[in-house]
Amino acid sequence: MAFLKTLGLIVSLLFSINVWADIININPDHPDQYTVVKGDTLWDISGKFLQNPWQWPQLWSNNPQIKDPHWIYPGDTLYFSVVDGKPQLSLSNTTILKPHIRESSLDQAINLIPTDAIAQFLTSPKVVDKKEMADSPYVIDFAGEHLIAGAGDRIYVRSIPNPKSLSYTIYREGEPYISPETNEILGYEATYIADTTIERAGDPATLVITKSDSEIRRGDKLMASAESQLALNYFPRPPKNFISGSIISVLNGVSQIGQHNIVVIDKGTADGLTTGHTLDIYHRGKIVKDPYSNKKDEAVKLPDEIAGILMIFRPFKRVSYALVIEATQSIHILDKVQTP
């Protein structure tokens, strides 16, 4: 409920400051009407009517009936029309509107994006630099005679004399993220291990494990939990500045990247990316030899082909986590991403 209200408030703000361009590019193959089905998102539906789905606020705002597109439900039929030169969607194909009552569970309303696909990545894992990882408190021992620790056990940590939060997350240093262009390390994945709460601050501090995904080891690092990162105010739109980068990793152990998979790109807040920015994904054209050229076996690079769209949902300084919101063909590690 709070999520939907937050979306509505921020949409209204964006309309007032005119973030999006005035020209709406209509999809030439748009349907005249569409019935919403379970699993649809506002982005998916807008893409049926628009060439650029990120212009969805304009399409949904130009209608007399739909006061808030976040209250569209499976089973609703949307009708497309152009009134006074402006495209619009409505819940009726007639101009006569009659009041009616609908009883429906609030959790059936469609979302802007599939938030369940990114929920587990909103706080963990995270990306840190070498210094941040090195300077973090660490597990030195377990309370009692435990050889390993799990939920309900107490651990000793060096050192948390002045806690930044009542909750701390245990991480383990993962693989580095490396730039495919310069081979420099852009950051390290901090892999989630467990959640803890402070029982007694100090050096060592005493913490209680509240949840764990795997066994905790001596030397594992702790960082204050960042609950503020749970805000789900995602409004897909392209960056104002040109950005070009690459997909450098995929999360969740997926071997083939497709729609709603989570990827890591080699650009972040230092490059101007923020939450909600969208980038086009291009499959890099391969290099082939031309046996028919006057130059023997001349190398020819084939054009890059559009493969989908991703949306940044958790940017770090030099890398970002992104959700693939559209995929027109298979996507691969090292595929190019850039401003539309």
Number of C-alpha atoms within 10 A of each C-alpha: 7 8 11 17 12 13 19 16 11 14 16 13 12 13 13 9 8 10 12 16 8 9 9 17 13 18 15 10 10 15 12 12 18 18 13 18 14 11 13 17 20 21 22 16 18 23 19 18 25 21 16 18 22 21 25 24 20 19 20 20 19 17 19 13 14 17 12 15 19 17 14 19 21 14 11 13 17 21 17 20 16 11 10 6 7 13 20 20 26 19 19 16 15 8 8 6 11 6 4 5 5 5 5 9 8 11 10 13 19 21 22 22 21 17 14 10 13 19 12 10 19 18 17 17 17 19 25 20 16 14 8 11 21 12 11 16 22 24 22 17 21 21 15 9 8 12 11 14 21 19 17 13 17 22 26 22 24 20 19 21 12 10 15 11 13 13 21 23 22 24 25 20 17 14 11 17 21 17 20 14 9 8 9 11 14 22 22 20 20 23 17 22 21 21 22 25 19 18 14 15 18 15 14 19 21 23 26 22 22 16 16 18 11 12 11 23 18 16 15 18 27 28 20 18 19 14 11 8 10 11 10 18 18 17 23 24 21 22 17 11 10 12 16 16 21 22 25 20 19 19 15 9 8 12 10 11 19 21 17 19 20 25 24 22 26 26 25 22 15 12 15 16 25 18 22 23 22 27 26 19 28 23 20 20 14 10 12 12 12 13 11 9 10 8 9 10 12 13 13 12 11 11 12 14 15 18 21 21 21 26 27 25 24 23 24 20 18 22 28 24 28 29 25 23 20 20 18 13 15 12 22 22 17 17 20 24 26 18 16 16
